[in-house]
Amino acid sequence: MDELTISVTIADRPYRLTIKRSEEETIRKAANEINKKIKYYSENYAYNDRQDLLAMVTLEKTTDALTVETSFSRSDREIESKLIEIENLLTDGLNKRIP
């Protein structure tokens, strides 16, 4: 297996991870994004400790992910409906051509 051990820092804490080599860039970008959001929340909102900041970042990112998931699900249903329409039109067209 093509695995790699890396270290990323989130909220000033290092985390050692064993990941697939192909995931490295995504994981580093994710850690960077989390740290940016933590900084944003720490500069703009009152908080008691880092746990509050991590909770807010987690809530924001999970909400974003669920919104995208819902959007994709809706799009999938719309595409499926259109494909069924096309299939019915093709079937009707073929049935009319066959004596």
Sequence and secondary structure as in RCSB ss.txt:
>XXXX:A:sequence
MDELTISVTIADRPYRLTIKRSEEETIRKAANEINKKIKYYSENYAYNDRQDLLAMVTLEKTTDALTVETSFSRS
DREIESKLIEIENLLTDGLNKRIP
>XXXX:A:secstr
  EEEEEEEETTEEEEEEEEGGGHHHHHHHHHHHHHHHHHHHHHS  SSHHHHHHHHHHHHHHHHHHHHHHHHHH
HHHHHHHHHHHHHHHHHHHHHH  
